[in-house]
């Protein structure tokens, strides 16, 4: 029984530590954000980190694009820029 408990605990810990998997809707928004920011001077991987961070901060019921939402939430945009390493 202790082995089952240990395995369950390990599985739970792994699931809690793993990053959230973006669903199809999230992927659509992130891709649009990447497109919107393609000419802003940052490397593609930085833009991806930024867009993913912004998407994660948004409510799942949000209907605005990330680009629209960031204008109304400058503190989130600033935090995600720093997290992504956007210079």
Beta strands, then each sheet from edge to edge (+ up, - down):
end
